[in-house]
Amino acid sequence: MAIQTRNKRSVEFSTASMSDLVFLLLIFFMLTSTLVAPNAIKLLLPSSNSKTMAKQTITVYINENYQYFVGESRVGADELGNRLSAGLAGQVEGSVVLRSDKTVPVQYVVNVIDVVNDINQKTNQKHKVILATSAKK
């Protein structure tokens, strides 16, 4: 007498749990990708119609609290010259992109321009400052 098993093995593969897992991963990556901020410093740039594009060597930010940032690191007003001269070292015609909040007084913008002009006079170079703006609506 042959003994038969009650549970028969199925050769079919159930993909229901696999598709659930794929959708959960898709939702996870979509949510986490929106949390990544490309610019760490949020600014309300002044608006303009001009569309000047230039190769940027170094970026300086001035936020609404009148704090200077070179790249993503915060610097004091007295350290600004040293950081810019280090960033512009080896460049003949480098460009400093200045991203200033529209509520910042003009004097803070002029301070950055003065620092770049001082570097130009000391090193006999032709670095320029470009003020970043947002598109006019």
Chimera marker file (.cmm) of the C-alpha trace (Angstrom):
<marker_set name="trace">
<marker id="1" x="0.000" y="0.000" z="0.000" r="1" g="1" b="0" radius="0.5"/>
<marker id="2" x="1.364" y="3.370" z="-1.059" r="1" g="1" b="0" radius="0.5"/>
<marker id="3" x="1.241" y="6.237" z="1.380" r="1" g="1" b="0" radius="0.5"/>
<marker id="4" x="-0.021" y="9.424" z="-0.184" r="1" g="1" b="0" radius="0.5"/>
<marker id="5" x="0.525" y="12.894" z="1.189" r="1" g="1" b="0" radius="0.5"/>
<marker id="6" x="-2.336" y="15.259" z="1.629" r="1" g="1" b="0" radius="0.5"/>
<marker id="7" x="-0.337" y="18.413" z="0.905" r="1" g="1" b="0" radius="0.5"/>
<marker id="8" x="0.621" y="18.657" z="-2.699" r="1" g="1" b="0" radius="0.5"/>
<marker id="9" x="3.460" y="20.922" z="-3.752" r="1" g="1" b="0" radius="0.5"/>
<marker id="10" x="2.626" y="23.617" z="-6.238" r="1" g="1" b="0" radius="0.5"/>
<marker id="11" x="5.130" y="24.570" z="-8.908" r="1" g="1" b="0" radius="0.5"/>
<marker id="12" x="3.589" y="28.041" z="-9.299" r="1" g="1" b="0" radius="0.5"/>
<marker id="13" x="5.257" y="31.015" z="-7.648" r="1" g="1" b="0" radius="0.5"/>
<marker id="14" x="3.110" y="33.662" z="-5.986" r="1" g="1" b="0" radius="0.5"/>
<marker id="15" x="4.289" y="37.172" z="-6.905" r="1" g="1" b="0" radius="0.5"/>
<marker id="16" x="1.782" y="39.029" z="-4.744" r="1" g="1" b="0" radius="0.5"/>
<marker id="17" x="4.186" y="39.587" z="-1.877" r="1" g="1" b="0" radius="0.5"/>
<marker id="18" x="6.980" y="40.531" z="-4.295" r="1" g="1" b="0" radius="0.5"/>
<marker id="19" x="4.895" y="43.258" z="-5.914" r="1" g="1" b="0" radius="0.5"/>
<marker id="20" x="3.922" y="44.615" z="-2.474" r="1" g="1" b="0" radius="0.5"/>
<marker id="21" x="7.584" y="44.832" z="-1.560" r="1" g="1" b="0" radius="0.5"/>
<marker id="22" x="8.435" y="46.653" z="-4.804" r="1" g="1" b="0" radius="0.5"/>
<marker id="23" x="5.680" y="49.206" z="-4.255" r="1" g="1" b="0" radius="0.5"/>
<marker id="24" x="6.779" y="49.813" z="-0.655" r="1" g="1" b="0" radius="0.5"/>
<marker id="25" x="10.360" y="50.399" z="-1.806" r="1" g="1" b="0" radius="0.5"/>
<marker id="26" x="9.154" y="52.722" z="-4.550" r="1" g="1" b="0" radius="0.5"/>
<marker id="27" x="7.145" y="54.802" z="-2.074" r="1" g="1" b="0" radius="0.5"/>
<marker id="28" x="10.067" y="54.863" z="0.375" r="1" g="1" b="0" radius="0.5"/>
<marker id="29" x="12.526" y="56.169" z="-2.228" r="1" g="1" b="0" radius="0.5"/>
<marker id="30" x="10.068" y="58.730" z="-3.565" r="1" g="1" b="0" radius="0.5"/>
<marker id="31" x="9.481" y="60.133" z="-0.078" r="1" g="1" b="0" radius="0.5"/>
<marker id="32" x="13.134" y="60.199" z="0.934" r="1" g="1" b="0" radius="0.5"/>
<marker id="33" x="14.254" y="61.826" z="-2.317" r="1" g="1" b="0" radius="0.5"/>
<marker id="34" x="11.951" y="64.794" z="-1.706" r="1" g="1" b="0" radius="0.5"/>
<marker id="35" x="13.487" y="65.351" z="1.729" r="1" g="1" b="0" radius="0.5"/>
<marker id="36" x="16.955" y="65.964" z="0.288" r="1" g="1" b="0" radius="0.5"/>
<marker id="37" x="17.493" y="69.702" z="-0.143" r="1" g="1" b="0" radius="0.5"/>
<marker id="38" x="19.904" y="70.660" z="-2.959" r="1" g="1" b="0" radius="0.5"/>
<marker id="39" x="20.607" y="74.065" z="-1.409" r="1" g="1" b="0" radius="0.5"/>
<marker id="40" x="21.108" y="74.105" z="2.312" r="1" g="1" b="0" radius="0.5"/>
<marker id="41" x="20.727" y="77.875" z="2.563" r="1" g="1" b="0" radius="0.5"/>
<marker id="42" x="17.246" y="79.111" z="1.727" r="1" g="1" b="0" radius="0.5"/>
<marker id="43" x="17.188" y="82.602" z="0.217" r="1" g="1" b="0" radius="0.5"/>
<marker id="44" x="14.632" y="84.821" z="-1.422" r="1" g="1" b="0" radius="0.5"/>
<marker id="45" x="16.669" y="86.150" z="-4.328" r="1" g="1" b="0" radius="0.5"/>
<marker id="46" x="15.853" y="89.508" z="-5.904" r="1" g="1" b="0" radius="0.5"/>
<marker id="47" x="14.082" y="89.212" z="-9.253" r="1" g="1" b="0" radius="0.5"/>
<marker id="48" x="15.470" y="90.335" z="-12.594" r="1" g="1" b="0" radius="0.5"/>
<marker id="49" x="14.904" y="89.952" z="-16.338" r="1" g="1" b="0" radius="0.5"/>
<marker id="50" x="18.595" y="89.439" z="-17.199" r="1" g="1" b="0" radius="0.5"/>
<marker id="51" x="19.808" y="85.944" z="-18.010" r="1" g="1" b="0" radius="0.5"/>
<marker id="52" x="23.562" y="86.123" z="-17.529" r="1" g="1" b="0" radius="0.5"/>
<marker id="53" x="25.115" y="82.693" z="-17.136" r="1" g="1" b="0" radius="0.5"/>
<marker id="54" x="28.733" y="82.245" z="-16.114" r="1" g="1" b="0" radius="0.5"/>
<marker id="55" x="30.992" y="79.492" z="-14.933" r="1" g="1" b="0" radius="0.5"/>
<marker id="56" x="31.103" y="79.859" z="-11.196" r="1" g="1" b="0" radius="0.5"/>
<marker id="57" x="34.330" y="79.369" z="-9.332" r="1" g="1" b="0" radius="0.5"/>
<marker id="58" x="33.041" y="80.001" z="-5.824" r="1" g="1" b="0" radius="0.5"/>
<marker id="59" x="29.638" y="80.848" z="-4.333" r="1" g="1" b="0" radius="0.5"/>
<marker id="60" x="29.014" y="83.283" z="-1.477" r="1" g="1" b="0" radius="0.5"/>
<marker id="61" x="25.676" y="83.365" z="0.332" r="1" g="1" b="0" radius="0.5"/>
<marker id="62" x="24.299" y="86.107" z="2.555" r="1" g="1" b="0" radius="0.5"/>
<marker id="63" x="21.189" y="85.003" z="4.443" r="1" g="1" b="0" radius="0.5"/>
<marker id="64" x="18.448" y="87.096" z="6.073" r="1" g="1" b="0" radius="0.5"/>
<marker id="65" x="20.444" y="87.191" z="9.327" r="1" g="1" b="0" radius="0.5"/>
<marker id="66" x="23.354" y="88.902" z="7.506" r="1" g="1" b="0" radius="0.5"/>
<marker id="67" x="25.623" y="85.871" z="7.864" r="1" g="1" b="0" radius="0.5"/>
<marker id="68" x="28.205" y="85.032" z="5.191" r="1" g="1" b="0" radius="0.5"/>
<marker id="69" x="28.599" y="81.523" z="3.796" r="1" g="1" b="0" radius="0.5"/>
<marker id="70" x="31.326" y="80.431" z="1.387" r="1" g="1" b="0" radius="0.5"/>
<marker id="71" x="30.014" y="77.292" z="-0.242" r="1" g="1" b="0" radius="0.5"/>
<marker id="72" x="28.070" y="75.689" z="2.582" r="1" g="1" b="0" radius="0.5"/>
<marker id="73" x="30.291" y="76.707" z="5.497" r="1" g="1" b="0" radius="0.5"/>
<marker id="74" x="29.645" y="79.808" z="7.552" r="1" g="1" b="0" radius="0.5"/>
<marker id="75" x="32.427" y="82.389" z="7.774" r="1" g="1" b="0" radius="0.5"/>
<marker id="76" x="32.764" y="85.654" z="9.616" r="1" g="1" b="0" radius="0.5"/>
<marker id="77" x="33.229" y="88.976" z="7.842" r="1" g="1" b="0" radius="0.5"/>
<marker id="78" x="36.894" y="89.035" z="8.857" r="1" g="1" b="0" radius="0.5"/>
<marker id="79" x="37.525" y="85.512" z="7.461" r="1" g="1" b="0" radius="0.5"/>
<marker id="80" x="35.779" y="86.225" z="4.153" r="1" g="1" b="0" radius="0.5"/>
<marker id="81" x="38.882" y="87.594" z="2.424" r="1" g="1" b="0" radius="0.5"/>
<marker id="82" x="41.024" y="84.596" z="3.352" r="1" g="1" b="0" radius="0.5"/>
<marker id="83" x="38.408" y="82.067" z="2.234" r="1" g="1" b="0" radius="0.5"/>
<marker id="84" x="37.786" y="83.826" z="-1.069" r="1" g="1" b="0" radius="0.5"/>
<marker id="85" x="41.482" y="84.214" z="-1.853" r="1" g="1" b="0" radius="0.5"/>
<marker id="86" x="41.999" y="80.503" z="-1.110" r="1" g="1" b="0" radius="0.5"/>
<marker id="87" x="39.051" y="79.582" z="-3.339" r="1" g="1" b="0" radius="0.5"/>
<marker id="88" x="40.216" y="81.824" z="-6.165" r="1" g="1" b="0" radius="0.5"/>
<marker id="89" x="43.865" y="80.751" z="-5.966" r="1" g="1" b="0" radius="0.5"/>
<marker id="90" x="45.180" y="79.608" z="-9.337" r="1" g="1" b="0" radius="0.5"/>
<marker id="91" x="42.324" y="81.250" z="-11.250" r="1" g="1" b="0" radius="0.5"/>
<marker id="92" x="43.074" y="84.076" z="-13.675" r="1" g="1" b="0" radius="0.5"/>
<marker id="93" x="39.493" y="85.208" z="-14.304" r="1" g="1" b="0" radius="0.5"/>
<marker id="94" x="37.423" y="83.483" z="-11.647" r="1" g="1" b="0" radius="0.5"/>
<marker id="95" x="33.861" y="84.408" z="-10.897" r="1" g="1" b="0" radius="0.5"/>
<marker id="96" x="32.262" y="84.752" z="-7.481" r="1" g="1" b="0" radius="0.5"/>
<marker id="97" x="28.522" y="84.134" z="-7.569" r="1" g="1" b="0" radius="0.5"/>
<marker id="98" x="26.862" y="86.159" z="-4.834" r="1" g="1" b="0" radius="0.5"/>
<marker id="99" x="23.498" y="84.843" z="-3.654" r="1" g="1" b="0" radius="0.5"/>
<marker id="100" x="22.044" y="87.384" z="-1.300" r="1" g="1" b="0" radius="0.5"/>
<marker id="101" x="18.615" y="87.430" z="0.280" r="1" g="1" b="0" radius="0.5"/>
<marker id="102" x="16.536" y="90.328" z="-1.034" r="1" g="1" b="0" radius="0.5"/>
<marker id="103" x="16.060" y="91.701" z="2.483" r="1" g="1" b="0" radius="0.5"/>
<marker id="104" x="19.824" y="92.105" z="3.023" r="1" g="1" b="0" radius="0.5"/>
<marker id="105" x="21.040" y="95.739" z="2.954" r="1" g="1" b="0" radius="0.5"/>
<marker id="106" x="23.261" y="96.695" z="0.038" r="1" g="1" b="0" radius="0.5"/>
<marker id="107" x="26.232" y="97.312" z="2.332" r="1" g="1" b="0" radius="0.5"/>
<marker id="108" x="26.690" y="93.561" z="2.886" r="1" g="1" b="0" radius="0.5"/>
<marker id="109" x="26.763" y="92.995" z="-0.880" r="1" g="1" b="0" radius="0.5"/>
<marker id="110" x="29.278" y="95.816" z="-1.289" r="1" g="1" b="0" radius="0.5"/>
<marker id="111" x="31.470" y="94.228" z="1.399" r="1" g="1" b="0" radius="0.5"/>
<marker id="112" x="31.828" y="91.083" z="-0.733" r="1" g="1" b="0" radius="0.5"/>
<marker id="113" x="32.566" y="93.156" z="-3.846" r="1" g="1" b="0" radius="0.5"/>
<marker id="114" x="35.234" y="95.095" z="-1.917" r="1" g="1" b="0" radius="0.5"/>
<marker id="115" x="36.868" y="91.862" z="-0.762" r="1" g="1" b="0" radius="0.5"/>
<marker id="116" x="37.040" y="90.563" z="-4.347" r="1" g="1" b="0" radius="0.5"/>
<marker id="117" x="38.416" y="93.920" z="-5.568" r="1" g="1" b="0" radius="0.5"/>
<marker id="118" x="41.107" y="93.784" z="-2.872" r="1" g="1" b="0" radius="0.5"/>
<marker id="119" x="42.063" y="90.274" z="-4.005" r="1" g="1" b="0" radius="0.5"/>
<marker id="120" x="42.230" y="91.521" z="-7.610" r="1" g="1" b="0" radius="0.5"/>
<marker id="121" x="44.575" y="94.365" z="-6.648" r="1" g="1" b="0" radius="0.5"/>
<marker id="122" x="46.863" y="92.152" z="-4.559" r="1" g="1" b="0" radius="0.5"/>
<marker id="123" x="47.145" y="89.333" z="-7.102" r="1" g="1" b="0" radius="0.5"/>
<marker id="124" x="46.760" y="91.429" z="-10.297" r="1" g="1" b="0" radius="0.5"/>
<marker id="125" x="43.889" y="89.192" z="-11.476" r="1" g="1" b="0" radius="0.5"/>
<marker id="126" x="40.482" y="89.909" z="-13.011" r="1" g="1" b="0" radius="0.5"/>
<marker id="127" x="37.989" y="88.099" z="-10.810" r="1" g="1" b="0" radius="0.5"/>
<marker id="128" x="34.399" y="89.258" z="-11.054" r="1" g="1" b="0" radius="0.5"/>
<marker id="129" x="31.332" y="89.188" z="-8.839" r="1" g="1" b="0" radius="0.5"/>
<marker id="130" x="28.006" y="88.082" z="-10.270" r="1" g="1" b="0" radius="0.5"/>
<marker id="131" x="24.820" y="88.764" z="-8.329" r="1" g="1" b="0" radius="0.5"/>
<marker id="132" x="22.425" y="85.827" z="-8.585" r="1" g="1" b="0" radius="0.5"/>
<marker id="133" x="18.761" y="86.675" z="-9.116" r="1" g="1" b="0" radius="0.5"/>
<marker id="134" x="15.552" y="84.766" z="-9.620" r="1" g="1" b="0" radius="0.5"/>
<marker id="135" x="13.404" y="85.096" z="-12.734" r="1" g="1" b="0" radius="0.5"/>
<marker id="136" x="10.783" y="87.822" z="-12.748" r="1" g="1" b="0" radius="0.5"/>
<marker id="137" x="7.214" y="86.548" z="-12.768" r="1" g="1" b="0" radius="0.5"/>
<link id1="1" id2="2" r="1" g="1" b="0" radius="0.2"/>
<link id1="2" id2="3" r="1" g="1" b="0" radius="0.2"/>
<link id1="3" id2="4" r="1" g="1" b="0" radius="0.2"/>
<link id1="4" id2="5" r="1" g="1" b="0" radius="0.2"/>
<link id1="5" id2="6" r="1" g="1" b="0" radius="0.2"/>
<link id1="6" id2="7" r="1" g="1" b="0" radius="0.2"/>
<link id1="7" id2="8" r="1" g="1" b="0" radius="0.2"/>
<link id1="8" id2="9" r="1" g="1" b="0" radius="0.2"/>
<link id1="9" id2="10" r="1" g="1" b="0" radius="0.2"/>
<link id1="10" id2="11" r="1" g="1" b="0" radius="0.2"/>
<link id1="11" id2="12" r="1" g="1" b="0" radius="0.2"/>
<link id1="12" id2="13" r="1" g="1" b="0" radius="0.2"/>
<link id1="13" id2="14" r="1" g="1" b="0" radius="0.2"/>
<link id1="14" id2="15" r="1" g="1" b="0" radius="0.2"/>
<link id1="15" id2="16" r="1" g="1" b="0" radius="0.2"/>
<link id1="16" id2="17" r="1" g="1" b="0" radius="0.2"/>
<link id1="17" id2="18" r="1" g="1" b="0" radius="0.2"/>
<link id1="18" id2="19" r="1" g="1" b="0" radius="0.2"/>
<link id1="19" id2="20" r="1" g="1" b="0" radius="0.2"/>
<link id1="20" id2="21" r="1" g="1" b="0" radius="0.2"/>
<link id1="21" id2="22" r="1" g="1" b="0" radius="0.2"/>
<link id1="22" id2="23" r="1" g="1" b="0" radius="0.2"/>
<link id1="23" id2="24" r="1" g="1" b="0" radius="0.2"/>
<link id1="24" id2="25" r="1" g="1" b="0" radius="0.2"/>
<link id1="25" id2="26" r="1" g="1" b="0" radius="0.2"/>
<link id1="26" id2="27" r="1" g="1" b="0" radius="0.2"/>
<link id1="27" id2="28" r="1" g="1" b="0" radius="0.2"/>
<link id1="28" id2="29" r="1" g="1" b="0" radius="0.2"/>
<link id1="29" id2="30" r="1" g="1" b="0" radius="0.2"/>
<link id1="30" id2="31" r="1" g="1" b="0" radius="0.2"/>
<link id1="31" id2="32" r="1" g="1" b="0" radius="0.2"/>
<link id1="32" id2="33" r="1" g="1" b="0" radius="0.2"/>
<link id1="33" id2="34" r="1" g="1" b="0" radius="0.2"/>
<link id1="34" id2="35" r="1" g="1" b="0" radius="0.2"/>
<link id1="35" id2="36" r="1" g="1" b="0" radius="0.2"/>
<link id1="36" id2="37" r="1" g="1" b="0" radius="0.2"/>
<link id1="37" id2="38" r="1" g="1" b="0" radius="0.2"/>
<link id1="38" id2="39" r="1" g="1" b="0" radius="0.2"/>
<link id1="39" id2="40" r="1" g="1" b="0" radius="0.2"/>
<link id1="40" id2="41" r="1" g="1" b="0" radius="0.2"/>
<link id1="41" id2="42" r="1" g="1" b="0" radius="0.2"/>
<link id1="42" id2="43" r="1" g="1" b="0" radius="0.2"/>
<link id1="43" id2="44" r="1" g="1" b="0" radius="0.2"/>
<link id1="44" id2="45" r="1" g="1" b="0" radius="0.2"/>
<link id1="45" id2="46" r="1" g="1" b="0" radius="0.2"/>
<link id1="46" id2="47" r="1" g="1" b="0" radius="0.2"/>
<link id1="47" id2="48" r="1" g="1" b="0" radius="0.2"/>
<link id1="48" id2="49" r="1" g="1" b="0" radius="0.2"/>
<link id1="49" id2="50" r="1" g="1" b="0" radius="0.2"/>
<link id1="50" id2="51" r="1" g="1" b="0" radius="0.2"/>
<link id1="51" id2="52" r="1" g="1" b="0" radius="0.2"/>
<link id1="52" id2="53" r="1" g="1" b="0" radius="0.2"/>
<link id1="53" id2="54" r="1" g="1" b="0" radius="0.2"/>
<link id1="54" id2="55" r="1" g="1" b="0" radius="0.2"/>
<link id1="55" id2="56" r="1" g="1" b="0" radius="0.2"/>
<link id1="56" id2="57" r="1" g="1" b="0" radius="0.2"/>
<link id1="57" id2="58" r="1" g="1" b="0" radius="0.2"/>
<link id1="58" id2="59" r="1" g="1" b="0" radius="0.2"/>
<link id1="59" id2="60" r="1" g="1" b="0" radius="0.2"/>
<link id1="60" id2="61" r="1" g="1" b="0" radius="0.2"/>
<link id1="61" id2="62" r="1" g="1" b="0" radius="0.2"/>
<link id1="62" id2="63" r="1" g="1" b="0" radius="0.2"/>
<link id1="63" id2="64" r="1" g="1" b="0" radius="0.2"/>
<link id1="64" id2="65" r="1" g="1" b="0" radius="0.2"/>
<link id1="65" id2="66" r="1" g="1" b="0" radius="0.2"/>
<link id1="66" id2="67" r="1" g="1" b="0" radius="0.2"/>
<link id1="67" id2="68" r="1" g="1" b="0" radius="0.2"/>
<link id1="68" id2="69" r="1" g="1" b="0" radius="0.2"/>
<link id1="69" id2="70" r="1" g="1" b="0" radius="0.2"/>
<link id1="70" id2="71" r="1" g="1" b="0" radius="0.2"/>
<link id1="71" id2="72" r="1" g="1" b="0" radius="0.2"/>
<link id1="72" id2="73" r="1" g="1" b="0" radius="0.2"/>
<link id1="73" id2="74" r="1" g="1" b="0" radius="0.2"/>
<link id1="74" id2="75" r="1" g="1" b="0" radius="0.2"/>
<link id1="75" id2="76" r="1" g="1" b="0" radius="0.2"/>
<link id1="76" id2="77" r="1" g="1" b="0" radius="0.2"/>
<link id1="77" id2="78" r="1" g="1" b="0" radius="0.2"/>
<link id1="78" id2="79" r="1" g="1" b="0" radius="0.2"/>
<link id1="79" id2="80" r="1" g="1" b="0" radius="0.2"/>
<link id1="80" id2="81" r="1" g="1" b="0" radius="0.2"/>
<link id1="81" id2="82" r="1" g="1" b="0" radius="0.2"/>
<link id1="82" id2="83" r="1" g="1" b="0" radius="0.2"/>
<link id1="83" id2="84" r="1" g="1" b="0" radius="0.2"/>
<link id1="84" id2="85" r="1" g="1" b="0" radius="0.2"/>
<link id1="85" id2="86" r="1" g="1" b="0" radius="0.2"/>
<link id1="86" id2="87" r="1" g="1" b="0" radius="0.2"/>
<link id1="87" id2="88" r="1" g="1" b="0" radius="0.2"/>
<link id1="88" id2="89" r="1" g="1" b="0" radius="0.2"/>
<link id1="89" id2="90" r="1" g="1" b="0" radius="0.2"/>
<link id1="90" id2="91" r="1" g="1" b="0" radius="0.2"/>
<link id1="91" id2="92" r="1" g="1" b="0" radius="0.2"/>
<link id1="92" id2="93" r="1" g="1" b="0" radius="0.2"/>
<link id1="93" id2="94" r="1" g="1" b="0" radius="0.2"/>
<link id1="94" id2="95" r="1" g="1" b="0" radius="0.2"/>
<link id1="95" id2="96" r="1" g="1" b="0" radius="0.2"/>
<link id1="96" id2="97" r="1" g="1" b="0" radius="0.2"/>
<link id1="97" id2="98" r="1" g="1" b="0" radius="0.2"/>
<link id1="98" id2="99" r="1" g="1" b="0" radius="0.2"/>
<link id1="99" id2="100" r="1" g="1" b="0" radius="0.2"/>
<link id1="100" id2="101" r="1" g="1" b="0" radius="0.2"/>
<link id1="101" id2="102" r="1" g="1" b="0" radius="0.2"/>
<link id1="102" id2="103" r="1" g="1" b="0" radius="0.2"/>
<link id1="103" id2="104" r="1" g="1" b="0" radius="0.2"/>
<link id1="104" id2="105" r="1" g="1" b="0" radius="0.2"/>
<link id1="105" id2="106" r="1" g="1" b="0" radius="0.2"/>
<link id1="106" id2="107" r="1" g="1" b="0" radius="0.2"/>
<link id1="107" id2="108" r="1" g="1" b="0" radius="0.2"/>
<link id1="108" id2="109" r="1" g="1" b="0" radius="0.2"/>
<link id1="109" id2="110" r="1" g="1" b="0" radius="0.2"/>
<link id1="110" id2="111" r="1" g="1" b="0" radius="0.2"/>
<link id1="111" id2="112" r="1" g="1" b="0" radius="0.2"/>
<link id1="112" id2="113" r="1" g="1" b="0" radius="0.2"/>
<link id1="113" id2="114" r="1" g="1" b="0" radius="0.2"/>
<link id1="114" id2="115" r="1" g="1" b="0" radius="0.2"/>
<link id1="115" id2="116" r="1" g="1" b="0" radius="0.2"/>
<link id1="116" id2="117" r="1" g="1" b="0" radius="0.2"/>
<link id1="117" id2="118" r="1" g="1" b="0" radius="0.2"/>
<link id1="118" id2="119" r="1" g="1" b="0" radius="0.2"/>
<link id1="119" id2="120" r="1" g="1" b="0" radius="0.2"/>
<link id1="120" id2="121" r="1" g="1" b="0" radius="0.2"/>
<link id1="121" id2="122" r="1" g="1" b="0" radius="0.2"/>
<link id1="122" id2="123" r="1" g="1" b="0" radius="0.2"/>
<link id1="123" id2="124" r="1" g="1" b="0" radius="0.2"/>
<link id1="124" id2="125" r="1" g="1" b="0" radius="0.2"/>
<link id1="125" id2="126" r="1" g="1" b="0" radius="0.2"/>
<link id1="126" id2="127" r="1" g="1" b="0" radius="0.2"/>
<link id1="127" id2="128" r="1" g="1" b="0" radius="0.2"/>
<link id1="128" id2="129" r="1" g="1" b="0" radius="0.2"/>
<link id1="129" id2="130" r="1" g="1" b="0" radius="0.2"/>
<link id1="130" id2="131" r="1" g="1" b="0" radius="0.2"/>
<link id1="131" id2="132" r="1" g="1" b="0" radius="0.2"/>
<link id1="132" id2="133" r="1" g="1" b="0" radius="0.2"/>
<link id1="133" id2="134" r="1" g="1" b="0" radius="0.2"/>
<link id1="134" id2="135" r="1" g="1" b="0" radius="0.2"/>
<link id1="135" id2="136" r="1" g="1" b="0" radius="0.2"/>
<link id1="136" id2="137" r="1" g="1" b="0" radius="0.2"/>
</marker_set>
